[in-house]
Amino acid sequence: MLIHYTDDIKEQISIGKRVVSEKPLIYSDPTIEVIKKHIAKINGEGIISPIDPEVAFYRSIYDYWAYGSDIREEFYYDFFKKNHQEKNEYVTFRNRFWYVDHLNEKKDRVLLDDK
């Protein structure tokens, strides 16, 4: 699936909906429920300005596939208020694995296995 970068919120939501519908093995009902419960919890704690839960859900899906952010990072980094350039500056959860593989030689990993 090709994900293109956009700052248009409606387009992010549309892409998020498409991802959920095209990846039912990843976005099963229990997984969707966990994400939505996390959004409701954050909204209820007043940590951020309340955001529409459906908008937050689909935008967080888009951001995961576009930038590698998980739902916690979505709120922690305040991605809902950032544009593409700003989001792209973060080393997100999923992207950390790319850096680990890219910056560390596989032959040297045994040095860190027991740490």
C-alpha angles and dihedrals in degrees: 000000000000115000117192124199118250138161091206107111094205090053091048090053091048092051091046091053091049092051092050092049094046095046107049093153090060097036101047120161093263092051092048090049092053092051093047092048090053091051091049091049093051092045091050095050093058091231090135134018105280113268126195104268094223092049090047091049097052095039090052089052090051092048092049092056095038100041107010096245120151122216093267092053090048089068099029093055091036091233091169088073098042132090127223095272093050094046091049091062093068127090098221130196096267095041092055089072091057091053093047091052093042098046101039125064113231092226090060097050092091087072090066101035094094097045 
